[in-house]
Amino acid sequence: MTIQKETEASQVTLKLVGRLDTITAPSLETELKSAIPAATKLVLDYTGIEYISSAGLRVLLSAQKIMSRQGKMIVKNPNATVMEIFEMTGFRDILHIE
């Protein structure tokens, strides 16, 4: 998975490409730990995400908990496969998805 980070004022956008799974989730977690403290808006662009595992969901949930206290987190452009996973796990009700 590749992660491209863009920062504009207090908005951080992470564009993700590949699979968010047990192997790649720690990379996202590390990136989020450095990005979240200064962010009031976190945008995760999932246009390039093909698949998300439970490890990826855990990282998302952790980020959502933090961002709900200090601002807003948006997941943009998930494909049908990822959206189905969000629906089956109840994450569709937890996350702000565009």
Contact map, one row per residue, 1 for C-alpha under 8 A:
11100000000000011111000100000000000000000000000000000000000000000000000000000000000000000000000000
11110000000000011100000000000000000000000000000000000000000000000000000000000000000000000000000000
11111000000001111000000000010000000000000000000000000000000000000000000000000000000000000000000000
01111100000001110000000000000000000000000000000000000000000000000000000000000000000000000000000000
00111110000111100000000000000000000000000000000000000000000000000000000000000000000000000000000000
00011111000111000000000000000000000000000000000000000000000000000000000000000000000000000000000000
00001111111110000000000000000000000000000000000000000000000000000000000000000000000000000000000000
00000111111100000000000000000000000000000000000000000000000000000000000000000000000000000000000000
00000011111000000000000000000000000000000000000000000000000000000000000000000000000000000000000000
00000011111100000000000000000000000001111000000000000000000000000000000000000000000000000000000000
00000011111110000000000000000000000000111110000000000000000000000000000000000000000000000000000000
00001111011111000000000000000000001100101110000000000000000000000000000000000000000000000000000000
00001110001111100000000000000000000000000111100000000000000000000000000000000000000000000000000000
00111100000111110000000000000000000000000111100000000000000000000000000000000000000000000000000000
00111000000011111000000000000000000000000001111100000000000000000000000000000000000000000000000000
11110000000001111100000000000000000000000001111110000000000000000000000000000000000000000000000000
11100000000000111110000000000000000000000000011111000000000000000000000000000000000000000000000000
11000000000000011111000000000000000000000000000111100000000000000000000000000000000000000000000000
10000000000000001111100100000000000000000000000011110000000000000000000000000000000000000000000000
10000000000000000111111110000000000000000000000011111011000000000000000000000000000000000000000000
00000000000000000011111110000000000000000000000000111111000000000000000000000000000000000000000000
00000000000000000001111111000000000000000000000000001111000000000000000000000000000000000000000000
00000000000000000001111111000000000000000000000000000000000000000000000000000000000000000000000000
10000000000000000011111111110000000000000000000000000000000000000000000000000000000000000000000000
00000000000000000001111111111000000000000000000000000011001000000000000000000000000000000000000000
00000000000000000000011111111100000000000000000000000000000000000000000000000000000000000000000000
00000000000000000000000111111110000000000000000000000000000000000000000000000000000000000000000000
00100000000000000000000111111111000000000000000000000000001000000000000000000000000000000000000000
00000000000000000000000011111111100000000000000000000000001000000000000000000000000000000000000000
00000000000000000000000001111111110000000000000000000000000000000000000000000000000000000000000000
00000000000000000000000000111111111000000000000000000000000000000000000000000000000000000000000000
00000000000000000000000000011111111100000000000000000000000000100000000000000000000000000000000000
00000000000000000000000000001111111110000000000000000000000000000000000000000000000000000000000000
00000000000000000000000000000111111110000000000000000000000000000000000000000000000000000000000000
00000000000100000000000000000011111111100000000000000000000000000000000000000000000000000000000000
00000000000100000000000000000001111111110100000000000000000000100110000000000000000000000000000000
00000000000000000000000000000000111111100000000000000000000000000000000000000000000000000000000000
00000000010000000000000000000000001111110000000000000000000000000000000000000000000000000000000000
00000000011100000000000000000000001111111100000000000000000000000000011000000000000000000000000000
00000000011000000000000000000000000101111100000000000000000000000010011100000000000000000000000000
00000000011100000000000000000000000000111110000000000000000000000010001111000000000000000000000000
00000000001111000000000000000000000100111111000000000000000000000010000111000000000000000000000000
00000000001111000000000000000000000000001111100000000000000000000000000011110000000000000000000000
00000000000011110000000000000000000000000111110000000000000000000000000011110000000000000000000000
00000000000011110000000000000000000000000011111100000000000000000000000000111100000000000000000000
00000000000000111000000000000000000000000001111110000000000000000000000000111110000000000000000000
00000000000000111000000000000000000000000000111110000000000000000000000000011110000000000000000000
00000000000000111100000000000000000000000000111111000000000000000000000000000000000000000000000000
00000000000000011111000000000000000000000000011111110000000000000000000000000110010000000000000000
00000000000000001111000000000000000000000000000111110000000000000000000000000010110000000000000000
00000000000000000111100000000000000000000000000011111000000000000000000000000000110000000000000000
00000000000000000011100000000000000000000000000011111111100000000000000000000000010010000000000000
00000000000000000001110000000000000000000000000000111111100000000000000000000000000000000000000000
00000000000000000000110000000000000000000000000000011111110000000000000000000000000000000000000000
00000000000000000001110010000000000000000000000000011111111000000000000000000000000000000000000000
00000000000000000001110010000000000000000000000000011111111100000000000000000000000000000000000000
00000000000000000000000000000000000000000000000000011111111110000000000000000000000000000000000000
00000000000000000000000000000000000000000000000000000111111111000000000000000000000000000000000000
00000000000000000000000010011000000000000000000000000011111111100000000000000000000000000000000000
00000000000000000000000000000000000000000000000000000001111111110000000000000000000000000000000000
00000000000000000000000000000000000000000000000000000000111111111000000000000000000000000000000000
00000000000000000000000000000000000000000000000000000000011111111100000000000000000000000000000000
00000000000000000000000000000001000100000000000000000000001111111110000010000000000000000000000000
00000000000000000000000000000000000000000000000000000000000111111111000010000000000000000000001000
00000000000000000000000000000000000000000000000000000000000011111111100000000000000000000000000000
00000000000000000000000000000000000100000000000000000000000001111111110000000000000000000000000000
00000000000000000000000000000000000100011100000000000000000000111111111110000000000000000000000000
00000000000000000000000000000000000000000000000000000000000000011111111110000000000000000000000000
00000000000000000000000000000000000000000000000000000000000000001111111000000000000000000000000000
00000000000000000000000000000000000000110000000000000000000000000111111100000000000000000000000000
00000000000000000000000000000000000000111000000000000000000000000011111110000000000000000000000000
00000000000000000000000000000000000000011100000000000000000000000011011111000000000000000000000000
00000000000000000000000000000000000000001111000000000000000000110011001111100000000000000000001100
00000000000000000000000000000000000000001111000000000000000000000000000111110000000000000000001111
00000000000000000000000000000000000000000011110000000000000000000000000011111100000000000000001111
00000000000000000000000000000000000000000011111000000000000000000000000001111100000000000000000011
00000000000000000000000000000000000000000000111000000000000000000000000000111110000000000000000011
00000000000000000000000000000000000000000000111010000000000000000000000000111111111000000000000000
00000000000000000000000000000000000000000000011011000000000000000000000000001111111000000000000000
00000000000000000000000000000000000000000000000000000000000000000000000000000111111100000000000000
00000000000000000000000000000000000000000000000001100000000000000000000000000111111110000000000000
00000000000000000000000000000000000000000000000011110000000000000000000000000111111111000000000000
00000000000000000000000000000000000000000000000000000000000000000000000000000111111111100001000000
00000000000000000000000000000000000000000000000000000000000000000000000000000001111111110000000000
00000000000000000000000000000000000000000000000000010000000000000000000000000000111111111000000000
00000000000000000000000000000000000000000000000000000000000000000000000000000000011111111111000000
00000000000000000000000000000000000000000000000000000000000000000000000000000000001111111111100000
00000000000000000000000000000000000000000000000000000000000000000000000000000000000111111110000000
00000000000000000000000000000000000000000000000000000000000000000000000000000000000011111111000000
00000000000000000000000000000000000000000000000000000000000000000000000000000000000001111111110000
00000000000000000000000000000000000000000000000000000000000000000000000000000000000001111111111000
00000000000000000000000000000000000000000000000000000000000000000000000000000000001001101111111110
00000000000000000000000000000000000000000000000000000000000000000000000000000000000000100111111100
00000000000000000000000000000000000000000000000000000000000000000000000000000000000000000111111100
00000000000000000000000000000000000000000000000000000000000000010000000011100000000000000011111110
00000000000000000000000000000000000000000000000000000000000000000000000011100000000000000001111111
00000000000000000000000000000000000000000000000000000000000000000000000001111000000000000001001111
00000000000000000000000000000000000000000000000000000000000000000000000001111000000000000000000111
